[in-house]
Amino acid sequence: MFPANFEKEFPDQLITVPKNALLFKVYAKAEPLSEKVLIGELHLNSEIIKSNFADTELFFQHQDVFIDLALKPEWRSAFP
């Protein structure tokens, strides 16, 4: 919903997203080659506010696919 040429700083654009906006549709796969299935939606349940905590302390870690492959070696053929 934002223009390609940022007219404002990203945080200033982000706070314009309205309450109750649909942010993401969440899909999952049971296995790498199976069809994706909609498992939920992520809606914004309040107004966005700027936060020093979010800017300095909040981080998300993604698990490397090699950890999955160690647990499920039969999935290896799905990853060229």
C-alpha positions as CSV (number, residue, x, y, z in Angstrom):
1,M,0.0,0.0,0.0
2,F,3.1,2.3,0.1
3,P,4.4,4.1,-3.0
4,A,7.6,2.7,-4.5
5,N,9.3,6.0,-4.0
6,F,9.3,6.5,-0.3
7,E,7.8,9.9,0.3
8,K,8.4,9.7,4.1
9,E,10.8,7.7,6.3
10,F,9.6,4.1,6.5
11,P,8.5,4.3,10.2
12,D,6.4,7.3,9.4
13,Q,4.7,5.5,6.6
14,L,4.3,2.4,8.7
15,I,2.3,4.2,11.4
16,T,-0.3,5.1,8.8
17,V,-1.5,1.4,8.5
18,P,-5.0,1.5,10.0
19,K,-6.2,-0.6,13.0
20,N,-7.7,-4.0,11.9
21,A,-5.7,-4.0,8.7
22,L,-4.9,-7.4,7.3
23,L,-1.1,-7.6,7.4
24,F,-0.4,-11.1,6.2
25,K,-2.1,-14.3,5.1
26,V,-0.1,-17.1,6.7
27,Y,0.4,-20.3,4.8
28,A,2.2,-23.5,5.7
29,K,3.3,-26.8,4.1
30,A,3.3,-30.2,5.8
31,E,6.4,-31.1,3.7
32,P,8.5,-29.1,1.2
33,L,6.8,-30.4,-1.9
34,S,3.2,-30.4,-0.6
35,E,0.7,-27.7,-1.4
36,K,0.5,-24.7,0.8
37,V,-2.5,-24.3,3.1
38,L,-3.9,-21.1,4.5
39,I,-3.5,-21.5,8.3
40,G,-4.4,-18.0,9.4
41,E,-4.3,-14.3,9.0
42,L,-2.4,-11.6,10.9
43,H,-4.5,-8.5,11.6
44,L,-3.4,-5.4,13.3
45,N,-5.5,-5.1,16.5
46,S,-4.4,-1.6,17.5
47,E,-2.8,1.5,16.1
48,I,1.0,1.2,15.3
49,I,3.2,3.2,17.7
50,K,6.9,3.9,17.5
51,S,8.8,2.0,20.1
52,N,12.4,2.1,21.2
53,F,12.1,-1.5,22.3
54,A,11.1,-2.7,18.8
55,D,13.8,-0.7,17.3
56,T,16.6,-1.9,19.6
57,E,15.5,-5.2,21.3
58,L,13.0,-7.0,19.1
59,F,14.6,-9.5,16.7
60,F,13.3,-12.6,14.9
61,Q,15.5,-15.6,14.3
62,H,14.9,-17.9,11.3
63,Q,15.9,-21.5,11.5
64,D,18.3,-22.7,8.8
65,V,16.9,-25.3,6.5
66,F,19.9,-27.6,7.2
67,I,18.5,-28.0,10.7
68,D,15.2,-29.3,9.2
69,L,17.1,-31.6,6.8
70,A,19.1,-33.1,9.7
71,L,15.7,-34.1,11.2
72,K,14.1,-35.0,7.9
73,P,16.8,-36.2,5.5
74,E,14.1,-37.4,3.1
75,W,13.3,-33.8,2.3
76,R,16.8,-33.2,0.8
77,S,15.7,-33.8,-2.8
78,A,13.4,-30.8,-2.5
79,F,16.4,-28.4,-2.0
80,P,18.6,-28.3,-5.0
